[in-house]
């Protein structure tokens, strides 16, 4: 089910980015938003592949994430590629925070159809959820950047590894709990987006 879901989301985001299915346009702002969608699509392609490997049993072998990191860092310009991925994730985190506090996410919603309570719920879940997603992106970006600078394939570079490292830090369980709660709020926001999306 995860493979199908990840693949479907990847196809949707790639279609929005490459064929402008979200009507973002071809001006600078539209191209920038489509580039974010392209990154999201490629990220979910990666998640699809990872889920497929797990389904096939590859995920049961210990150290798979570290071997993957070592493989990328061993490529020609591998450190640069990992650093570029870290930079893209860092920029994405900043954009998510901007969208959250500027409420740009409301531009694609039919806010006129919402009553006052629903409008407040959408605003709350959008701001909190997007900020939580930004935190996760920033955490993974940091560990990717560390792996690239230190040329250390043992640095955790996936979401699981990065959050595991966060959990091992002082007050880590509290931080992980807050992050998880924020991501659940983001799920609620996504469901509201489905209901009120301005097609």
C-alpha positions in Angstrom: 0.0 0.0 0.0 2.9 2.4 0.8 4.5 1.6 -2.6 1.3 2.4 -4.4 0.6 5.6 -2.4 4.2 6.9 -2.7 4.2 6.2 -6.4 0.9 7.9 -7.0 2.0 11.0 -5.1 5.2 11.0 -7.0 3.4 10.9 -10.4 1.0 13.7 -9.3 3.8 16.0 -8.2 5.9 15.3 -11.3 2.9 16.0 -13.5 2.4 19.3 -11.7 6.0 20.2 -12.1 6.7 19.1 -15.7 3.3 19.7 -17.3 2.0 22.5 -15.1 -1.1 20.5 -14.0 -1.4 22.9 -11.0 -1.7 26.0 -13.2 1.3 27.6 -11.6 2.3 29.4 -14.8 5.7 30.1 -16.4 6.7 33.3 -14.7 9.5 33.3 -12.1 7.1 32.6 -9.2 5.4 29.8 -11.0 8.6 28.1 -12.1 9.9 28.3 -8.5 6.8 26.6 -7.1 7.0 24.0 -9.8 10.7 23.4 -8.9 9.5 22.7 -5.4 7.0 20.2 -6.7 9.7 18.6 -8.8 11.8 18.1 -5.7 8.8 16.6 -3.9 8.1 14.3 -6.8 11.7 13.0 -6.9 11.7 12.6 -3.1 8.7 10.4 -3.4 10.2 8.4 -6.2 13.0 7.7 -3.7 10.5 6.7 -1.0 8.8 4.4 -3.5 12.1 2.7 -4.3 12.9 2.4 -0.6 9.5 0.9 0.2 9.8 -1.6 -2.7 13.3 -2.7 -1.5 11.8 -3.2 2.0 8.9 -5.2 0.5 11.5 -7.3 -1.3 13.4 -8.0 1.9 16.3 -5.7 1.3 15.3 -3.5 4.3 15.8 -6.4 6.7 19.5 -6.3 6.3 21.2 -4.0 8.9 23.0 -0.9 7.8 21.2 -0.4 4.6 21.0 3.3 5.0 24.7 3.7 5.8 25.6 1.5 2.7 23.3 3.8 0.6 25.1 6.9 1.9 28.5 5.3 1.2 27.4 4.5 -2.3 26.3 8.1 -3.1 29.4 9.6 -1.5 31.5 7.2 -3.6 30.1 8.4 -6.9 32.0 11.0 -9.0 31.1 14.4 -7.4 29.2 12.4 -4.8 29.9 14.9 -2.0 28.7 17.7 -4.2 25.5 15.7 -5.0 24.8 15.1 -1.3 25.6 18.7 -0.5 23.2 19.8 -3.3 20.5 17.6 -1.8 21.1 19.1 1.6 20.8 22.6 0.2 17.6 21.8 -1.6 16.1 20.5 1.6 17.3 23.5 3.5 15.7 25.9 1.0 12.5 23.8 1.0 12.4 24.1 4.8 12.7 27.9 4.5 10.0 28.0 1.8 7.6 25.9 4.0 8.1 28.3 6.9 7.4 31.2 4.6 4.2 29.6 3.2 3.1 28.8 6.8 3.4 32.3 8.2 2.4 34.2 5.1 -0.5 31.8 4.6 0.3 31.5 1.0 -1.3 28.0 1.2 -4.7 29.6 1.3 -4.3 30.8 -2.3 -5.1 27.3 -3.6 -8.2 26.8 -1.4 -11.8 27.9 -1.8 -11.8 29.9 1.5 -15.1 31.5 0.5 -16.9 28.2 1.0 -15.6 27.8 4.6 -17.4 29.0 7.7 -15.5 30.8 10.4 -14.6 27.7 12.4 -13.4 25.8 9.4 -11.3 28.8 8.3 -9.6 28.9 11.7 -9.0 25.1 11.6 -7.4 25.4 8.1 -5.2 28.3 9.2 -4.1 26.5 12.4 -3.4 23.1 10.8 -1.7 24.8 7.8 0.7 26.9 9.9 1.5 24.2 12.4 1.7 21.3 9.9 3.9 23.2 7.4 6.3 24.2 10.2 6.5 20.6 11.4 7.3 19.5 7.8 10.0 22.2 7.7 11.6 21.0 10.9 11.9 17.4 9.5 13.3 18.8 6.2 15.8 20.9 8.2 16.9 17.9 10.3 17.5 15.7 7.3 19.3 18.6 5.5 21.7 19.0 8.5 22.7 15.4 8.6 23.1 15.3 4.8 25.3 18.4 5.0 27.4 16.8 7.7 27.9 13.7 5.7 29.0 15.7 2.7 31.4 17.9 4.6 32.9 15.2 6.7 32.8 12.6 3.9 31.4 10.3 6.5 28.9 7.6 5.2 28.1 6.6 8.8 26.3 9.9 9.4 22.5 9.3 9.4 21.1 10.8 6.2 17.6 9.4 6.0 14.5 10.6 7.8 14.6 7.6 10.1 18.3 8.0 10.9 18.1 11.7 11.4 15.0 11.5 13.7 16.7 8.6 15.6 19.7 10.9 16.2 17.3 13.6 17.4 15.6 11.1 19.7 18.9 10.3 21.3 19.6 13.9 22.2 18.7 15.6 25.5 14.9 15.9 25.7 14.8 13.9 22.4 11.6 12.1 23.2 9.8 15.4 23.8 11.2 16.8 20.5 10.2 13.7 18.6 6.7 13.8 20.2 6.2 17.4 19.2 7.4 16.7 15.7 5.1 13.7 15.4 2.2 15.8 16.6 3.0 18.5 14.1 3.1 15.9 11.3 -0.3 14.5 12.4 -1.6 18.1 12.2 -0.2 18.3 8.7 -2.1 15.2 7.7 -5.3 16.9 8.9 -4.4 19.9 6.9 -3.9 17.8 3.8 -7.3 16.2 4.2 -8.8 19.7 4.4 -6.9 20.7 1.3 -8.6 17.8 -0.6 -12.0 19.0 0.5 -11.4 22.7 -0.4 -8.8 22.6 -3.1 -9.5 25.1 -5.8 -9.3 23.1 -9.0 
